[in-house]
Amino acid sequence: MVIPTEATRFMVMAPGGENPRSELDPAKNKVGIRIQKKDGARQEILWFRERLLIHETPEVLGRRKRSTHTANAFGARHFQPHMAVLRSGSGIDRDLTKLGLLFRHEIKSLTFDRFLIDLVQRDAEGKRIRA
């Protein structure tokens, strides 16, 4: 799947991070790229998502509602195709528009050729268990 970078925008990886918010400093938080709703590749992404959603069994969901194309049972309430690209502490400028313009000038498309799921196990206290 090839996505033109013109269809991407940078965001702080936090709830509501797709919009500039004074309390979210990109230099101190993880930053990612999200794919805009209008991009045609979104349908292919949703196809991958459908393949995952069949694993949301009642045992996994508990009391949560199932995920849909626009809503998540886990994590952020609203689904947006995205990926993290900068770790917290990068020290980048607060204005992500500058980074986005430079990124789209230098890189014209993103090619996705695999789908990876990272499973994280946690103990009863919620601490990550190292495998």
ABEGO torsion letter per residue (X at the ends): XBBBAAABBBBBBBBGAABBBAABBAAABBBBBBBBAABAAAAAAAAAAAAAAAABBAAAAEABBBBBAABBABEBABBBBBBBABBBGAGBBABAAAAAAAAAAABABBBBABBBBBBBBBBAAGBBBBX
